[in-house]
Amino acid sequence: MEVTLSADKATFRVTGGIIDLYVFPGPTPDSVIRQYHSVIGYPAVPPYWALGFHQCRWGYEDTAAVRTVVEEYRKHELPLDTIWSDIDYMDEKKLFTLDPEHYREQDMQEFLSDVHANGQ
């Protein structure tokens, strides 16, 4: 593509295809952003929990280990909105499964009830 600028115009010369050109005249930076968003749409607001403090690691041996981490955060009055357990909770690394020995469903349900009761 070749672009030629002069005092009153800009010339775009392309070798093939169609060029989609959008001009956002403003006149202020704020209005340029508004005009741009009217073309592409507005960004989604992330869920509230995603904006908080997260703890994640590989190697939590079982539900009790994860529970201990959450309790230690509470004990030391550290903020914690979300805890991630990497792939340790999975049954043979299969998605949407729980390891029946180390992450029993009943233990997980009790743990999650406790976490949710504390606003996490």
VOKOL-807751 format. One record per residue: residue in three letters; x, y, z of N, C-alpha, C, CB in turn. Coordinates in pm, whole numbers, plus 50000, padded with zeros to 5 digits. Glycine has a CB too. Example, Ala and Ser with C-alpha at 12.3 -4.5 7.8 and 13.67 -1.06 7.14 Angstrom:
REM residues 2
ala513194943150780512304955050780513204967050780511314955350905/ser512854977550708513674989450714512905000350787514084994050572/
END
This chain:
REM residues 120
met500854988350000500005000050000500895012350000499045000050122/glu500495022049924501215034649914500315045749968501665037649767/val500865054050056500095065050114500795078050080499955063350269/thr500015087550025500535100849994499725111150071500495103649841/leu500415119350148499745129650226500045143350168500165129150373/ser499025151550159499215165450119498475174150221498705168149972/ala498485187150201497895196250299496395193950319498135210550257/asp495675189950213494225188750223493675174750197493585198150129/lys494565164750176494045151450148495085140650176493585150550004/ala494575128450187495415116650200495005107150089495285109850343/thr495975101750016495695092549907496255078849943496295097649772/phe495405068749937495815054949963495745047449831494925048250073/arg496835041549789496865033749666497195019349705497905039649563/val496265010249677496464996149712496614988049584495294990749798/thr497334977249594497574969049475496464959149449498884961649488/gly495624956449545494524947249523493654946249646495034933549485/gly492474941249629491564939549740490824952249774492304934649860/ile490044951149879489234962349924489784967250057487724958349937/ile489864980150071490324986050197489104991550271491394997250172/asp488964987550397487934993150484488595004150565487274982150577/leu488165016150545488775027550611487735034650696489405037250508/tyr488045036150821487155043150913487845055950957486775034151036/val487125066750960487665079651004486835084151123487655090350888/phe487505087151230486845091951352487275106351373487195083051476/pro486455115851328486875129851325486935136951460485965137251237/gly486445130651565486555137151696485445147051720487885144151708/pro485725158651761486995165951759487875163651883486735180451744/thr487325157151989488135155152110488525140252119487355159652238/pro489565137252194489925123252212488775114852268491135122052304/asp488015120452360486875113452418485835109952312486245121852529/ser485565119252223484575116552118485115106652015484165129552048/val486425106551991487025096551902486805082651959488535099251880/ile487025081052089486815068152154485355063952144487255068652303/arg484435073252168483005070152156482655065952013482155082352197/gln483195072851916482935069451776483515055651742483525080151682/tyr484705052951791485345039951769484505028751829486765039851830/his484035030651953483205020452017481865018651947482975024052163/ser481365029051883480115027451809480285018051690479585041051762/val481535016551643481815007351532482114993351584483005012651449/ile482964992151685483404978851729482594973151845484844979351769/gly481804981451912481074976952030481834980452156480814962052023/tyr481154978852267481754982252396482324969852462480714988952489/pro483404971452539483994959752605483054954352712485354963452667/ala483134941252733482324934852837482904938052974482244919552815/val482034939553069482484941753206482794927953265481384949353292/pro483994926053318484324912953374483514910353500485834911953406/pro483324897753536482614894853660483374900453779482394879653677/tyr482634904353881483244910853997484374902654058482184913554102/trp484174889554072485194881054135486504881154058484674866854148/ala486444883353926487654883053845488574894953872487284882753698/leu488034905253935488814917253963489524916454098487934929453959/gly489254905754175489784904754309491134897954317488824897454395/phe491474893854438492754887354466492634872454443493214890354611/his493564866754366493544852654329494774845554385493474851054175/gln494594832854419495704824254459495614811654374495654820954613/cys496734807854313496754795854229498114789354239496414799354082/arg498104776154235499364768954223499094754654182500154769354355/trp500114748454131500064734354100500614727054221500854730953969/gly499994716054261500554708254369499724707554496501864713554402/tyr498504713254498497644711154614497264696454615496364720554610/glu497654689354720497494674854722496034670354731498254669154839/asp495234677754806493824673854822493004685854866493684662254924/thr491704683354887490804694154927491254700355060489364689054940/ala491754692055151492204697255280493344707355264492664685655370/ala494234704855170495344714255146494834727655095496354708255046/val493854727155006493274739654953492544746955065492294736654835/arg491804739455145491084745355258492064752155355490254734555333/thr493194745755381494204751455471494724764755418495374741655489/val494964765555288495434778155229494404789155252495704776355077/val493134786155226492074796255245491994800355392490694790655197/glu492074790655483492014793855626493204802355670491974780955708/glu494384799755614495554807855648495414822255597496824801455589/tyr494834823755480494574837355430493654844555528493944836955287/arg492584837755571491634843655666492324847155797490454834155691/lys493094837555849493774839255978494684851555976494604826756012/his495354853755865496284865155855495634877555794497494861155772/glu494304876955777493514888155724494024893055590493504899655823/leu494394883355504494814886555368493624885455274495974877255322/pro493504894455179492374893655086492504881354995492274906555001/leu491404874654971491374863254880489974861954825491824850054951/asp489804864154697488504863154633488324850154556488284874754542/thr489424844754507489354832754424490574824054450489264836454273/ile490344810954455491464801754466491354791754352491474794554605/trp492494789154287492544779954173493394767954214493144786954045/ser493034756354163493754744254200494384737454079492824734554270/asp494704744853976495344739653856494734726353815496854738153879/ile495534716453781494994703753731494894693053840495844698553618/asp495284696453962495344686554069493984680254102495904692754193/tyr492914687654087491584682754124491014672654024490644694354138/met491604671853904491034663753796491294648753816491604668153662/asp490384640853767490554626353763491304622953635489174618853770/glu492564619053649493444615753537493514626953432492954602953470/lys493484639353482493604651353398492504652653294494944651453328/lys491334646753322490174648053233489364660153277489304635053233/leu488974668453181488214680453211486884677153278487964688453084/phe486434686153363485134685253430484994672753515484024685653328/thr486104668153575486064656553664486744660153796486744644253599/leu486484652153898487154653554027487874640554058486144657254140/asp489094641754108489844630154154489054623954270491314634054197/pro488544611654254487674605854356488384602854488487054593254303/glu489704602254487490454599254609490854611854684491694591054575/his491384621754612491924633854677490974645754677493194637754610/tyr490064646154584489104657254574487704651654565489414666254449/arg487304644954673485974638654674484894649354659485754630554805/glu483834645654590482764655154560482164661054688481674648454478/gln481914652854788481324657754912482264667754980481014646155007/asp483564664854983484534674055042484544687454968485944667955040/met484484686654836484484698954754483224707054779484604695454604/gln482074700354788480824707654813480854714654949479624698054807/glu481364707755051481474713955183482444725655181481934703555287/phe483564723755114484564734455104483974746655032485814729255029/leu483314744254920482734755454845481644762454924482184750654713/ser480844755054999479834761255084480464770455186478984750655155/asp481564766055246482304774155343482874786755278483434765855406/val483484784955162484064796355090482974806555055484784791654961/his481864801755003480774810854964480154817555087479694803054886/ala480084810355198479534816255322480394827955370479434805655433/asn481664827855332482574838855369482684849455261483954833255401/gly481764849155166481744859655063482844858554961481824872955127/gln483364846654942484434844654843483894837354724485634836954903/
END
